[in-house]
Amino acid sequence: MRPPVNAPATHDSVRLPLSQARIPEDAFAAMRRENLARWPSGAGVNFAAALERHRSLPRHKQLAWVMRKADAERRCLTQPRGGFGTFELQKELMKALDRDGHADIVPTTTDSYTRNEQWHLAQKGIEETEKLGRSMLNGYPMVNYGVGPARELIDAIDKPAIMLTGTTMPKLTGEIGYAAGYSGYLGSGIAYTVSYIKELSIEEGIRNYQYLDRLVAMYQDAGVELHRRQPGFLTGTNIPPCIAIVTCVLDCLLAAAQGVKNYGLEMGETLHLVQDAAATAVCREMCQEYLAKQGYADVFTPVTLLHWMGAWPHDDAQSAALISYGGTLAAIAGAVSVTTKTAHEAFGIPTPQANAEGLRMTRTAIYLARHIRLDGLPEFEREKDLIRREVRPIVDKVLEMGDGDAAIGTVRAFEAGVLDIPWSPNRGVKSRVLPARDADGYLRIVDPGLMPFPGEVMQLHEERLRRRAARDNIPYGPELAVASVYEIAEPVAKLLPDTWAALGSDS
């Protein structure tokens, strides 16, 4: 056995060697005391009261139950994003998303200061927002307001609520939100650390989410099942399904090791119907395969698809088409939920009205496509097989590098480039791997960096990408990757020109 990976000391007084192993009860109790003491609102967290709060909620407001029921009924739920800088504005937003947007899951997105644990700056943002009458924060400052107001937000809606915090530091936000009655939390130690932050190490990101997952297990042990969800990638760039799935598998193993039983997986849409459907099926399959190999037989892993995560068009009509197509993809793929966007995506924070409109567009598309599946279609089955051949060698190598431990293996694999993410902002990621669209619109890999994909897989990728490069007169290499990033944001006249009409008039 190799020695465990150790990180430099932080403010935490309880510091265990890095491992995927479940945090011992006494160590976790000490961690919680220290965490809750970091801001005055932490004193409002009472675990016994939190358990009673969740038990008192009707089932249709408990996200873990709702996700299981939707999966059993083959339904695709809708969930937007959304957060404003004061309690009053956030309450009105959540009510609008629930009633006007018909959201199945209602979100609370936290602000950037809260995400970075700069709660004193969040407080200034609250004061400025109240003074000016418009949100000066890009989300809801959950920690500053504390448990009481968060409970009121839950009471204002008739759907389950999820925390969307976009943070690598979830410990206090998670405690407060779960204590108030939020029944879901989006985030993970690997995906968020490589997507959102430059300086924080992969190890610290893993440790921070091990705390949150251990907290969820504590609720689980007391009879309250909460929903945790892996967030996919929010880098705003193309992520091939195989890389996203590898990360889902590793994040899922880390959560299961802490005791999580209800763990959602997120995938960004590629906008290729067959690839998105194949990725949705294989993501769940691969997670279950590796959970079983490590002895976890009872972890529920529904898949959520995200509306297009790359650059968006400025044209409202193009945005509406992208929104509707995203709902269609999610329904046909068999996703259990879809996270929606709005026609304002290219401009900034949407209004509650625009957010509700995006939900209704998506919901209508889901209705229209709800009975369509691709099972048995040769192209669908071939793509599933290809993704499996891409995923297994990477996950197997990561676990080998950690002697079976997903936490240790992940850290070592990123250091070696065996795990890699395109255009990651994190210093701990090499970012040598590059994706691009092939001639048929699938996301492939033009440069694997140091990731150990099988030779026959890379040969297939290269063949299809070279066909795209020749067709579009783009050099094979990085330029092909860059062209794919901005493609969807281009005006429709460039994406699909109508020059045939002019040619026809000359004949």
C-alpha positions as CSV (number, residue, x, y, z in Angstrom):
1,M,0.0,0.0,0.0
2,R,1.2,3.5,-0.8
3,P,1.1,6.1,2.0
4,P,-2.0,8.3,2.2
5,V,-2.0,11.7,0.5
6,N,-1.7,14.4,3.1
7,A,-2.5,18.1,2.6
8,P,-1.2,21.2,4.4
9,A,-3.0,22.2,7.6
10,T,-6.1,24.4,7.3
11,H,-8.2,26.1,9.9
12,D,-9.8,22.7,10.7
13,S,-8.6,21.4,14.1
14,V,-9.7,17.9,13.1
15,R,-7.5,16.6,10.2
16,L,-7.8,13.0,9.1
17,P,-5.5,11.5,6.5
18,L,-7.2,11.7,3.1
19,S,-9.3,8.7,2.4
20,Q,-12.7,7.8,1.0
21,A,-13.5,6.1,4.3
22,R,-16.5,7.4,6.3
23,I,-15.6,10.1,8.8
24,P,-15.8,8.6,12.3
25,E,-18.7,9.8,14.5
26,D,-16.6,11.5,17.1
27,A,-14.4,13.3,14.5
28,F,-17.5,14.5,12.7
29,A,-19.1,15.8,15.8
30,A,-16.0,17.9,16.4
31,M,-16.0,19.1,12.8
32,R,-19.6,20.2,13.1
33,R,-19.0,22.2,16.3
34,E,-16.2,24.0,14.7
35,N,-18.1,24.6,11.5
36,L,-21.3,25.9,13.1
37,A,-19.3,28.4,15.2
38,R,-17.9,30.2,12.2
39,W,-20.8,32.6,11.7
40,P,-23.6,33.6,14.2
41,S,-26.3,31.9,12.1
42,G,-24.7,28.5,12.7
43,A,-26.1,28.7,16.2
44,G,-29.6,28.3,14.7
45,V,-28.9,24.8,13.5
46,N,-30.5,22.2,15.8
47,F,-30.3,18.6,14.5
48,A,-33.2,17.3,16.5
49,A,-35.4,20.2,15.3
50,A,-34.2,19.7,11.7
51,L,-35.2,16.0,11.8
52,E,-38.7,17.0,13.0
53,R,-38.9,19.7,10.3
54,H,-38.2,17.2,7.5
55,R,-40.6,14.6,9.0
56,S,-43.3,17.2,9.1
57,L,-43.0,18.0,5.4
58,P,-45.5,16.3,3.0
59,R,-43.8,13.8,0.7
60,H,-44.3,15.9,-2.3
61,K,-41.9,18.5,-0.7
62,Q,-39.2,15.9,0.0
63,L,-36.9,15.8,-3.0
64,A,-35.4,12.3,-2.3
65,W,-38.9,10.9,-2.5
66,V,-39.9,13.0,-5.5
67,M,-36.9,11.8,-7.5
68,R,-37.6,8.2,-6.7
69,K,-41.3,8.5,-7.7
70,A,-40.4,10.4,-10.9
71,D,-37.9,7.6,-11.8
72,A,-40.4,4.9,-11.2
73,E,-43.0,6.7,-13.3
74,R,-40.5,7.5,-16.1
75,R,-41.2,11.2,-15.7
76,C,-38.8,14.1,-16.4
77,L,-39.0,16.8,-13.8
78,T,-38.2,20.5,-14.4
79,Q,-36.0,22.6,-12.3
80,P,-34.7,26.1,-13.0
81,R,-31.9,28.1,-11.4
82,G,-32.5,31.3,-9.5
83,G,-31.4,33.5,-6.6
84,F,-31.8,37.1,-5.5
85,G,-30.1,39.2,-2.8
86,T,-32.8,39.6,-0.1
87,F,-35.3,37.3,1.6
88,E,-38.2,39.2,0.1
89,L,-37.0,39.0,-3.5
90,Q,-36.0,35.4,-3.1
91,K,-39.4,34.5,-1.7
92,E,-41.2,36.1,-4.6
93,L,-38.9,34.4,-7.1
94,M,-39.5,31.0,-5.6
95,K,-43.3,31.5,-5.6
96,A,-43.2,32.6,-9.2
97,L,-41.2,29.5,-10.3
98,D,-43.5,27.2,-8.4
99,R,-46.8,28.7,-9.5
100,D,-46.2,30.5,-12.8
101,G,-43.4,28.2,-14.1
102,H,-44.9,25.0,-12.8
103,A,-41.4,23.9,-11.6
104,D,-41.3,20.5,-10.2
105,I,-38.2,21.4,-8.0
106,V,-37.7,25.0,-6.8
107,P,-34.1,26.2,-6.4
108,T,-32.2,28.7,-4.3
109,T,-29.0,29.8,-5.9
110,T,-26.6,31.5,-3.5
111,D,-24.5,34.6,-4.2
112,S,-20.8,34.6,-5.0
113,Y,-19.8,36.0,-1.6
114,T,-21.6,33.1,0.1
115,R,-20.0,30.6,-2.3
116,N,-16.6,31.9,-1.2
117,E,-17.5,32.2,2.5
118,Q,-17.1,36.0,2.5
119,W,-20.2,36.4,4.6
120,H,-19.2,39.9,5.8
121,L,-19.3,41.1,2.2
122,A,-22.6,39.3,1.6
123,Q,-24.0,41.4,4.5
124,K,-23.0,44.6,2.7
125,G,-24.7,43.3,-0.4
126,I,-27.9,42.7,1.5
127,E,-27.8,46.3,2.8
128,E,-27.1,47.7,-0.6
129,T,-30.0,45.6,-2.1
130,E,-32.4,46.8,0.5
131,K,-31.3,50.5,0.0
132,L,-31.6,50.4,-3.8
133,G,-34.6,48.1,-4.1
134,R,-32.9,45.8,-6.6
135,S,-30.7,42.8,-6.2
136,M,-27.0,43.8,-5.8
137,L,-26.1,40.1,-5.2
138,N,-26.2,37.4,-7.8
139,G,-28.0,35.0,-5.4
140,Y,-29.4,34.5,-2.0
141,P,-27.1,34.9,1.0
142,M,-28.3,31.8,2.8
143,V,-25.8,31.9,5.7
144,N,-26.4,35.5,6.5
145,Y,-30.2,35.1,6.8
146,G,-29.9,31.8,8.6
147,V,-32.3,29.0,9.4
148,G,-35.5,30.9,10.2
149,P,-35.9,32.8,7.0
150,A,-34.9,29.7,5.0
151,R,-37.8,27.8,6.7
152,E,-40.1,30.6,5.5
153,L,-38.9,30.1,1.9
154,I,-39.7,26.4,2.1
155,D,-43.2,27.2,3.5
156,A,-43.9,29.7,0.7
157,I,-43.8,27.0,-2.0
158,D,-45.5,23.6,-2.5
159,K,-42.6,21.8,-4.1
160,P,-39.3,20.4,-2.9
161,A,-36.5,22.9,-2.7
162,I,-32.8,22.4,-3.7
163,M,-29.8,24.5,-2.8
164,L,-27.7,25.5,-5.8
165,T,-24.6,27.0,-4.3
166,G,-21.9,26.6,-6.9
167,T,-19.3,26.3,-4.3
168,T,-16.3,24.2,-3.3
169,M,-17.1,25.2,0.4
170,P,-20.5,23.8,1.2
171,K,-20.2,23.1,4.9
172,L,-22.1,25.9,6.6
173,T,-24.5,26.6,3.8
174,G,-25.5,22.9,3.7
175,E,-26.0,22.8,7.5
176,I,-28.3,25.8,7.4
177,G,-30.3,24.8,4.3
178,Y,-30.9,21.2,5.4
179,A,-31.8,22.3,8.9
180,A,-34.5,24.7,7.4
181,G,-36.1,22.0,5.3
182,Y,-34.3,22.2,2.0
183,S,-34.2,18.5,0.9
184,G,-31.6,18.7,-1.9
185,Y,-28.1,20.1,-2.3
186,L,-26.2,20.4,-5.6
187,G,-22.4,20.1,-5.6
188,S,-19.5,17.7,-5.4
189,G,-15.8,17.7,-4.4
190,I,-14.4,16.9,-7.8
191,A,-16.7,18.5,-10.3
192,Y,-17.1,21.9,-8.6
193,T,-13.4,22.2,-7.6
194,V,-12.3,21.7,-11.2
195,S,-15.0,23.9,-12.6
196,Y,-15.2,26.9,-10.3
197,I,-12.0,27.8,-8.4
198,K,-8.4,28.4,-9.2
199,E,-6.4,28.0,-6.0
200,L,-8.3,25.4,-3.9
201,S,-6.7,21.9,-4.3
202,I,-8.6,18.9,-5.5
203,E,-8.0,17.3,-2.1
204,E,-9.6,20.2,-0.2
205,G,-12.6,20.1,-2.5
206,I,-13.0,16.4,-1.8
207,R,-12.7,16.9,2.0
208,N,-15.3,19.7,2.0
209,Y,-17.9,17.6,0.3
210,Q,-17.1,14.6,2.4
211,Y,-18.3,16.7,5.3
212,L,-21.6,17.5,3.5
213,D,-22.1,13.9,2.5
214,R,-21.3,12.7,6.0
215,L,-24.0,15.2,7.2
216,V,-26.5,13.7,4.8
217,A,-25.7,10.2,6.1
218,M,-26.3,11.5,9.6
219,Y,-29.8,12.5,8.6
220,Q,-30.2,9.1,6.7
221,D,-29.2,7.2,9.9
222,A,-31.9,9.0,11.7
223,G,-34.5,8.0,9.2
224,V,-34.6,11.2,7.0
225,E,-33.5,10.6,3.4
226,L,-32.1,13.7,1.7
227,H,-31.1,14.2,-1.9
228,R,-27.5,15.0,-2.9
229,R,-26.6,15.7,-6.5
230,Q,-23.4,15.8,-8.4
231,P,-23.3,19.0,-10.5
232,G,-21.8,18.0,-13.8
233,F,-19.5,20.7,-15.3
234,L,-20.2,24.4,-15.3
235,T,-17.1,25.5,-17.1
236,G,-19.1,26.9,-20.1
237,T,-17.2,24.7,-22.5
238,N,-17.7,21.4,-24.2
239,I,-17.3,18.3,-22.0
240,P,-17.4,14.9,-23.7
241,P,-19.7,12.5,-22.0
242,C,-17.0,10.1,-21.1
243,I,-15.1,12.7,-19.0
244,A,-18.3,13.8,-17.3
245,I,-19.2,10.2,-16.5
246,V,-15.8,9.4,-15.1
247,T,-16.2,12.3,-12.7
248,C,-19.7,11.2,-11.9
249,V,-18.5,7.7,-11.0
250,L,-15.7,9.0,-8.7
251,D,-17.9,11.7,-7.0
252,C,-20.6,9.0,-6.5
253,L,-18.2,6.6,-4.9
254,L,-17.0,9.3,-2.5
255,A,-20.6,10.1,-1.5
256,A,-21.5,6.5,-1.0
257,A,-18.5,5.9,1.2
258,Q,-19.8,8.6,3.6
259,G,-23.2,6.9,3.6
260,V,-25.3,8.8,1.0
261,K,-28.2,6.7,-0.4
262,N,-29.9,9.2,-2.8
263,Y,-27.3,10.6,-5.1
264,G,-28.2,12.3,-8.4
265,L,-25.9,12.6,-11.4
266,E,-25.8,15.5,-13.8
267,M,-24.8,15.6,-17.4
268,G,-24.5,18.7,-19.6
269,E,-26.3,18.2,-22.9
270,T,-24.1,17.8,-26.0
271,L,-27.1,18.8,-28.2
272,H,-26.7,15.5,-30.1
273,L,-29.9,13.5,-29.4
274,V,-28.3,10.1,-29.7
275,Q,-25.2,11.0,-27.7
276,D,-27.2,12.6,-24.9
277,A,-29.5,9.6,-24.7
278,A,-26.5,7.2,-24.7
279,A,-24.7,9.2,-22.1
280,T,-27.7,9.3,-19.8
281,A,-28.0,5.6,-19.9
282,V,-24.3,4.8,-19.5
283,C,-23.8,7.3,-16.8
284,R,-26.2,5.6,-14.5
285,E,-25.0,2.2,-15.6
286,M,-21.3,2.9,-14.9
287,C,-22.0,4.4,-11.5
288,Q,-24.0,1.4,-10.5
289,E,-21.3,-0.9,-11.8
290,Y,-18.6,0.7,-9.7
291,L,-20.8,1.1,-6.7
292,A,-21.4,-2.7,-6.8
293,K,-17.7,-3.4,-7.2
294,Q,-17.1,-1.5,-3.9
295,G,-20.0,-3.1,-2.1
296,Y,-22.6,-0.4,-2.3
297,A,-25.9,-2.1,-3.4
298,D,-28.5,0.4,-2.4
299,V,-27.6,3.8,-3.8
300,F,-30.2,5.5,-6.0
301,T,-28.5,7.4,-8.9
302,P,-31.0,9.2,-11.1
303,V,-29.6,11.3,-14.0
304,T,-30.4,15.0,-14.6
305,L,-29.6,16.7,-17.9
306,L,-28.6,20.3,-18.0
307,H,-29.7,22.7,-20.7
308,W,-26.8,23.7,-23.0
309,M,-23.9,24.8,-20.8
310,G,-21.8,26.5,-23.5
311,A,-22.1,30.0,-25.1
312,W,-25.7,31.1,-25.8
313,P,-27.1,33.1,-28.7
314,H,-28.3,36.7,-28.1
315,D,-31.4,36.2,-30.3
316,D,-34.5,35.4,-28.3
317,A,-35.9,33.1,-31.0
318,Q,-32.7,31.0,-31.1
319,S,-32.7,30.8,-27.3
320,A,-36.3,29.6,-27.3
321,A,-35.4,26.9,-29.7
322,L,-32.4,25.9,-27.6
323,I,-34.6,25.7,-24.5
324,S,-37.2,23.6,-26.2
325,Y,-34.7,21.3,-27.8
326,G,-33.1,20.8,-24.3
327,G,-36.4,19.6,-22.9
328,T,-36.8,17.3,-25.9
329,L,-33.4,15.8,-25.4
330,A,-34.0,15.2,-21.7
331,A,-37.3,13.5,-22.3
332,I,-36.0,11.2,-25.0
333,A,-32.9,10.4,-23.0
334,G,-34.9,9.2,-20.1
335,A,-33.5,11.8,-17.7
336,V,-35.3,12.0,-14.4
337,S,-35.0,15.8,-14.4
338,V,-33.7,18.7,-16.5
339,T,-32.2,21.9,-15.3
340,T,-33.6,24.8,-17.4
341,K,-32.3,28.1,-18.7
342,T,-34.0,31.2,-20.1
343,A,-33.9,33.5,-23.1
344,H,-31.9,35.9,-21.0
345,E,-29.0,33.5,-20.6
346,A,-26.6,35.5,-22.7
347,F,-27.4,38.7,-20.9
348,G,-27.2,38.0,-17.1
349,I,-29.6,37.1,-14.3
350,P,-33.1,36.5,-15.6
351,T,-36.3,38.0,-14.3
352,P,-38.8,35.7,-12.5
353,Q,-41.0,36.0,-15.6
354,A,-38.3,34.9,-18.0
355,N,-37.3,32.1,-15.7
356,A,-40.9,30.9,-15.6
357,E,-41.2,31.1,-19.4
358,G,-38.1,28.9,-19.8
359,L,-39.7,26.4,-17.5
360,R,-43.0,26.3,-19.5
361,M,-41.1,26.0,-22.8
362,T,-39.2,23.0,-21.4
363,R,-42.2,21.4,-19.9
364,T,-44.1,21.6,-23.2
365,A,-41.2,20.0,-25.0
366,I,-41.0,17.2,-22.4
367,Y,-44.7,16.6,-22.9
368,L,-44.4,16.3,-26.7
369,A,-41.4,13.9,-26.5
370,R,-42.4,12.0,-23.3
371,H,-43.1,8.6,-25.0
372,I,-40.1,8.5,-27.3
373,R,-37.1,6.2,-26.6
374,L,-34.1,5.1,-28.7
375,D,-33.6,1.6,-27.2
376,G,-32.5,-0.8,-29.9
377,L,-31.6,1.9,-32.5
378,P,-28.2,0.7,-33.8
379,E,-26.5,4.1,-33.6
380,F,-27.7,4.5,-30.0
381,E,-26.4,1.1,-29.0
382,R,-23.0,1.7,-30.8
383,E,-22.6,5.0,-29.0
384,K,-23.3,3.5,-25.6
385,D,-20.7,0.8,-26.3
386,L,-18.1,3.5,-27.3
387,I,-18.7,5.5,-24.1
388,R,-18.3,2.4,-22.0
389,R,-14.9,1.7,-23.7
390,E,-13.9,5.3,-23.0
391,V,-15.0,5.4,-19.3
392,R,-13.8,2.0,-17.9
393,P,-10.0,2.4,-18.6
394,I,-9.9,5.8,-16.9
395,V,-11.9,4.9,-13.8
396,D,-9.9,1.6,-13.4
397,K,-6.6,3.5,-13.7
398,V,-7.7,6.1,-11.1
399,L,-8.8,3.4,-8.6
400,E,-5.5,1.5,-9.3
401,M,-3.5,4.7,-8.5
402,G,-5.4,5.0,-5.2
403,D,-5.1,1.3,-4.3
404,G,-8.9,1.1,-4.5
405,D,-9.5,4.5,-2.7
406,A,-11.3,7.0,-4.9
407,A,-10.2,10.0,-2.9
408,I,-6.5,9.2,-3.0
409,G,-6.7,7.9,-6.6
410,T,-8.4,11.1,-7.8
411,V,-5.7,13.4,-6.3
412,R,-2.9,11.3,-7.8
413,A,-4.6,11.0,-11.2
414,F,-5.1,14.8,-11.6
415,E,-1.4,15.3,-10.6
416,A,-0.4,12.8,-13.3
417,G,-2.8,14.0,-16.0
418,V,-4.6,10.7,-16.0
419,L,-7.7,12.7,-15.0
420,D,-8.1,15.9,-17.0
421,I,-10.8,18.5,-17.7
422,P,-10.9,20.8,-20.8
423,W,-10.2,24.4,-20.0
424,S,-10.4,24.0,-16.2
425,P,-9.6,27.1,-14.2
426,N,-8.1,25.0,-11.4
427,R,-4.3,25.0,-11.0
428,G,-4.4,21.3,-10.1
429,V,-5.7,20.3,-13.5
430,K,-3.4,20.0,-16.5
431,S,-6.2,20.9,-19.0
432,R,-4.4,19.3,-21.9
433,V,-7.4,17.3,-23.1
434,L,-9.4,19.0,-25.9
435,P,-12.8,18.1,-27.3
436,A,-14.4,19.0,-30.6
437,R,-17.5,18.1,-32.6
438,D,-17.0,15.5,-35.3
439,A,-18.6,15.5,-38.8
440,D,-21.9,14.0,-37.4
441,G,-22.2,16.5,-34.5
442,Y,-20.9,14.2,-31.7
443,L,-18.5,15.5,-29.1
444,R,-15.2,13.7,-29.5
445,I,-11.6,14.2,-28.2
446,V,-9.1,15.8,-30.5
447,D,-6.2,15.7,-28.0
448,P,-6.4,13.2,-25.1
449,G,-3.5,14.9,-23.2
450,L,-2.2,12.2,-20.8
451,M,-5.5,10.4,-20.3
452,P,-5.1,6.7,-21.1
453,F,-7.9,6.2,-23.6
454,P,-7.5,3.0,-25.6
455,G,-5.8,3.3,-29.0
456,E,-8.7,2.0,-31.0
457,V,-11.0,4.6,-29.4
458,M,-8.7,7.5,-30.2
459,Q,-8.3,6.2,-33.8
460,L,-12.1,6.4,-34.2
461,H,-12.2,9.9,-32.7
462,E,-9.5,11.1,-35.0
463,E,-11.1,9.6,-38.1
464,R,-14.4,11.4,-37.5
465,L,-12.8,14.7,-36.4
466,R,-10.6,14.8,-39.5
467,R,-13.7,14.4,-41.6
468,R,-15.2,17.5,-39.8
469,A,-11.9,19.5,-40.3
470,A,-11.8,18.7,-44.0
471,R,-15.5,19.5,-44.5
472,D,-15.4,22.8,-42.7
473,N,-11.8,23.8,-43.8
474,I,-10.6,24.0,-40.2
475,P,-7.1,22.8,-39.3
476,Y,-7.1,19.5,-37.3
477,G,-6.1,20.4,-33.7
478,P,-6.8,23.1,-31.2
479,E,-8.6,25.4,-33.7
480,L,-11.2,22.6,-34.3
481,A,-11.8,22.5,-30.5
482,V,-12.2,26.3,-30.2
483,A,-14.6,26.4,-33.2
484,S,-16.8,23.9,-31.4
485,V,-17.1,26.0,-28.2
486,Y,-18.7,29.1,-29.8
487,E,-20.7,27.4,-32.5
488,I,-24.1,27.5,-30.8
489,A,-23.8,31.2,-30.0
490,E,-23.4,32.2,-33.6
491,P,-26.3,33.9,-35.4
492,V,-28.7,31.5,-37.2
493,A,-27.8,33.0,-40.5
494,K,-24.3,31.8,-40.1
495,L,-25.2,28.4,-38.6
496,L,-27.7,27.6,-41.4
497,P,-27.4,30.1,-44.2
498,D,-30.2,30.5,-46.7
499,T,-27.8,31.0,-49.7
500,W,-29.7,28.3,-51.6
501,A,-32.6,30.8,-52.1
502,A,-30.3,33.3,-53.8
503,L,-28.8,30.6,-56.0
504,G,-32.3,29.4,-57.0
505,S,-33.3,32.9,-58.1
506,D,-30.4,33.0,-60.6
507,S,-31.4,29.9,-62.3
